[in-house]
Amino acid sequence: MQIIIGEADDWAKASNCRTFVDKYAADAPHRPSLVVYPGARHSFDSNRPAQVYYGHQLAYDPKTTADAVERIRKFLDEHMRADR
């Protein structure tokens, strides 16, 4: 499992993701990977104007999105390739 979240996400809190990951022992065979992007908000990967939705800040961040896409590709390549 790979969790990618913005530190400034006020809808899905990064602290909740850290708590989840911390519940797993460091040597667990399926320990989740956590990436927290400083300053990134909810929907940082959605190329739309910043807005408030149901009281939560949504904002696109192209630099964070590009890094997240690279991390996801690498993660999937490492864990899902048929020729591993």
Contacts in CASP RR format, 6 or more apart in sequence:
PFRMAT RR
TARGET T0000
AUTHOR 0000-0000-0000
METHOD contacts of the structure
MODEL  1
MQIIIGEADDWAKASNCRTFVDKYAADAPHRPSLVVYPGARHSFDSNRPA
QVYYGHQLAYDPKTTADAVERIRKFLDEHMRADR
1 30 0 8 1.000
1 32 0 8 1.000
1 33 0 8 1.000
2 32 0 8 1.000
2 33 0 8 1.000
2 34 0 8 1.000
2 35 0 8 1.000
2 71 0 8 1.000
2 72 0 8 1.000
2 75 0 8 1.000
3 17 0 8 1.000
3 20 0 8 1.000
3 21 0 8 1.000
3 32 0 8 1.000
3 33 0 8 1.000
3 34 0 8 1.000
3 35 0 8 1.000
4 35 0 8 1.000
4 37 0 8 1.000
4 68 0 8 1.000
4 71 0 8 1.000
4 72 0 8 1.000
5 12 0 8 1.000
5 14 0 8 1.000
5 17 0 8 1.000
5 34 0 8 1.000
5 35 0 8 1.000
5 36 0 8 1.000
5 37 0 8 1.000
5 40 0 8 1.000
6 14 0 8 1.000
6 36 0 8 1.000
6 37 0 8 1.000
6 38 0 8 1.000
6 39 0 8 1.000
6 40 0 8 1.000
6 41 0 8 1.000
6 42 0 8 1.000
6 44 0 8 1.000
6 64 0 8 1.000
7 14 0 8 1.000
7 36 0 8 1.000
7 37 0 8 1.000
7 38 0 8 1.000
7 39 0 8 1.000
7 40 0 8 1.000
8 38 0 8 1.000
8 39 0 8 1.000
8 40 0 8 1.000
8 41 0 8 1.000
8 57 0 8 1.000
9 40 0 8 1.000
9 41 0 8 1.000
9 42 0 8 1.000
9 44 0 8 1.000
10 41 0 8 1.000
10 42 0 8 1.000
10 56 0 8 1.000
10 57 0 8 1.000
11 42 0 8 1.000
11 56 0 8 1.000
12 42 0 8 1.000
14 36 0 8 1.000
17 34 0 8 1.000
17 36 0 8 1.000
18 34 0 8 1.000
18 36 0 8 1.000
20 32 0 8 1.000
21 31 0 8 1.000
21 32 0 8 1.000
21 34 0 8 1.000
24 30 0 8 1.000
24 31 0 8 1.000
24 32 0 8 1.000
25 31 0 8 1.000
33 75 0 8 1.000
35 68 0 8 1.000
35 71 0 8 1.000
37 44 0 8 1.000
37 61 0 8 1.000
37 64 0 8 1.000
37 67 0 8 1.000
37 68 0 8 1.000
39 61 0 8 1.000
40 59 0 8 1.000
40 61 0 8 1.000
40 64 0 8 1.000
41 50 0 8 1.000
41 57 0 8 1.000
41 58 0 8 1.000
41 59 0 8 1.000
41 61 0 8 1.000
42 56 0 8 1.000
42 57 0 8 1.000
42 58 0 8 1.000
42 59 0 8 1.000
43 58 0 8 1.000
43 59 0 8 1.000
43 60 0 8 1.000
44 59 0 8 1.000
44 60 0 8 1.000
44 61 0 8 1.000
44 64 0 8 1.000
44 65 0 8 1.000
44 68 0 8 1.000
45 60 0 8 1.000
45 61 0 8 1.000
45 64 0 8 1.000
45 65 0 8 1.000
45 68 0 8 1.000
45 69 0 8 1.000
46 58 0 8 1.000
46 60 0 8 1.000
47 60 0 8 1.000
47 62 0 8 1.000
47 65 0 8 1.000
48 58 0 8 1.000
48 60 0 8 1.000
49 60 0 8 1.000
50 57 0 8 1.000
50 58 0 8 1.000
50 59 0 8 1.000
50 60 0 8 1.000
51 58 0 8 1.000
52 58 0 8 1.000
END
